[in-house]
């Protein structure tokens, strides 16, 4: 059994680049552009609505999934996730 999982590694690197890009444009360093866009759309910002329209076209439900993952800690390793009440 191999400890290296190429698909997981690629996804981790893509998420890290996404978070880096968000930090570069002034966002929180641990938040993805998708989550930031979803929050912006919820607040009625044109750029959030535009980004979510594009992201949801590529992957239906993408923005809501991203913000849900941030809010619930689903993106974290199991031992770091907040307890479920």
C-alpha atoms as a printed R data frame, in Angstrom:
   type eleno elety resid chain resno       x      y       z
1  ATOM     1    CA   UNK     A     1   0.000  0.000   0.000
2  ATOM     2    CA   UNK     A     2   1.330  3.388  -0.956
3  ATOM     3    CA   UNK     A     3   1.173  6.434   1.315
4  ATOM     4    CA   UNK     A     4   1.329  8.745  -1.710
5  ATOM     5    CA   UNK     A     5  -2.057  9.440  -3.269
6  ATOM     6    CA   UNK     A     6  -1.521 11.472  -6.462
7  ATOM     7    CA   UNK     A     7  -5.130 12.691  -6.834
8  ATOM     8    CA   UNK     A     8  -5.268 13.888  -3.220
9  ATOM     9    CA   UNK     A     9  -1.867 15.554  -3.597
10 ATOM    10    CA   UNK     A    10  -2.989 17.431  -6.726
11 ATOM    11    CA   UNK     A    11  -6.182 18.603  -4.994
12 ATOM    12    CA   UNK     A    12  -4.204 19.760  -1.932
13 ATOM    13    CA   UNK     A    13  -1.818 21.759  -4.126
14 ATOM    14    CA   UNK     A    14  -4.706 23.319  -6.085
15 ATOM    15    CA   UNK     A    15  -6.448 24.330  -2.851
16 ATOM    16    CA   UNK     A    16  -3.193 25.799  -1.517
17 ATOM    17    CA   UNK     A    17  -2.768 27.841  -4.711
18 ATOM    18    CA   UNK     A    18  -6.393 28.974  -4.445
19 ATOM    19    CA   UNK     A    19  -5.847 30.112  -0.829
20 ATOM    20    CA   UNK     A    20  -2.593 31.808  -1.815
21 ATOM    21    CA   UNK     A    21  -4.377 33.691  -4.600
22 ATOM    22    CA   UNK     A    22  -7.064 34.784  -2.168
23 ATOM    23    CA   UNK     A    23  -4.415 36.074   0.268
24 ATOM    24    CA   UNK     A    24  -2.619 37.939  -2.537
25 ATOM    25    CA   UNK     A    25  -5.824 39.829  -3.421
26 ATOM    26    CA   UNK     A    26  -6.424 40.775   0.217
27 ATOM    27    CA   UNK     A    27  -8.461 37.866   1.558
28 ATOM    28    CA   UNK     A    28  -7.919 35.575   4.526
29 ATOM    29    CA   UNK     A    29  -4.968 33.197   3.968
30 ATOM    30    CA   UNK     A    30  -6.960 30.090   4.900
31 ATOM    31    CA   UNK     A    31 -10.018 30.833   2.744
32 ATOM    32    CA   UNK     A    32 -10.491 29.875  -0.889
33 ATOM    33    CA   UNK     A    33 -11.594 32.306  -3.563
34 ATOM    34    CA   UNK     A    34 -14.768 30.210  -3.938
35 ATOM    35    CA   UNK     A    35 -15.728 30.665  -0.290
36 ATOM    36    CA   UNK     A    36 -14.907 34.365  -0.408
37 ATOM    37    CA   UNK     A    37 -17.011 34.720  -3.560
38 ATOM    38    CA   UNK     A    38 -19.944 32.910  -1.921
39 ATOM    39    CA   UNK     A    39 -19.778 35.245   1.086
40 ATOM    40    CA   UNK     A    40 -19.635 38.212  -1.283
41 ATOM    41    CA   UNK     A    41 -22.638 36.927  -3.222
42 ATOM    42    CA   UNK     A    42 -24.584 36.464   0.031
43 ATOM    43    CA   UNK     A    43 -23.894 40.131   0.812
44 ATOM    44    CA   UNK     A    44 -24.987 41.220  -2.678
45 ATOM    45    CA   UNK     A    45 -21.544 42.149  -4.023
46 ATOM    46    CA   UNK     A    46 -21.441 42.151  -7.831
47 ATOM    47    CA   UNK     A    47 -18.047 40.422  -7.963
48 ATOM    48    CA   UNK     A    48 -19.257 37.626  -5.652
49 ATOM    49    CA   UNK     A    49 -22.372 37.075  -7.757
50 ATOM    50    CA   UNK     A    50 -20.313 37.115 -10.972
51 ATOM    51    CA   UNK     A    51 -17.691 34.679  -9.638
52 ATOM    52    CA   UNK     A    52 -20.343 32.320  -8.274
53 ATOM    53    CA   UNK     A    53 -22.280 32.409 -11.549
54 ATOM    54    CA   UNK     A    54 -19.106 31.337 -13.364
55 ATOM    55    CA   UNK     A    55 -18.014 28.773 -10.737
56 ATOM    56    CA   UNK     A    56 -21.516 27.299 -10.497
57 ATOM    57    CA   UNK     A    57 -21.624 27.039 -14.289
58 ATOM    58    CA   UNK     A    58 -18.412 24.977 -14.169
59 ATOM    59    CA   UNK     A    59 -19.498 22.965 -11.117
60 ATOM    60    CA   UNK     A    60 -23.162 23.303 -10.033
61 ATOM    61    CA   UNK     A    61 -23.419 24.229  -6.341
62 ATOM    62    CA   UNK     A    62 -19.696 25.029  -6.101
63 ATOM    63    CA   UNK     A    63 -19.975 28.270  -4.120
64 ATOM    64    CA   UNK     A    64 -22.454 26.931  -1.578
65 ATOM    65    CA   UNK     A    65 -20.360 23.769  -1.174
66 ATOM    66    CA   UNK     A    66 -17.243 25.902  -0.615
67 ATOM    67    CA   UNK     A    67 -18.805 28.112   2.034
68 ATOM    68    CA   UNK     A    68 -20.426 25.090   3.728
69 ATOM    69    CA   UNK     A    69 -17.016 23.421   3.904
70 ATOM    70    CA   UNK     A    70 -15.522 26.531   5.521
71 ATOM    71    CA   UNK     A    71 -18.401 26.958   7.983
72 ATOM    72    CA   UNK     A    72 -18.428 23.319   9.117
73 ATOM    73    CA   UNK     A    73 -14.703 22.635   8.983
74 ATOM    74    CA   UNK     A    74 -15.303 19.836   6.449
75 ATOM    75    CA   UNK     A    75 -12.122 20.858   4.636
76 ATOM    76    CA   UNK     A    76 -10.015 20.083   7.719
77 ATOM    77    CA   UNK     A    77  -8.405 16.748   8.582
78 ATOM    78    CA   UNK     A    78 -10.763 14.678  10.791
79 ATOM    79    CA   UNK     A    79  -8.759 15.240  13.987
80 ATOM    80    CA   UNK     A    80  -8.962 19.050  13.553
81 ATOM    81    CA   UNK     A    81 -12.671 19.340  12.746
82 ATOM    82    CA   UNK     A    82 -14.900 20.997  15.318
83 ATOM    83    CA   UNK     A    83 -17.197 18.639  17.246
84 ATOM    84    CA   UNK     A    84 -20.685 18.106  15.828
85 ATOM    85    CA   UNK     A    85 -23.472 19.153  18.203
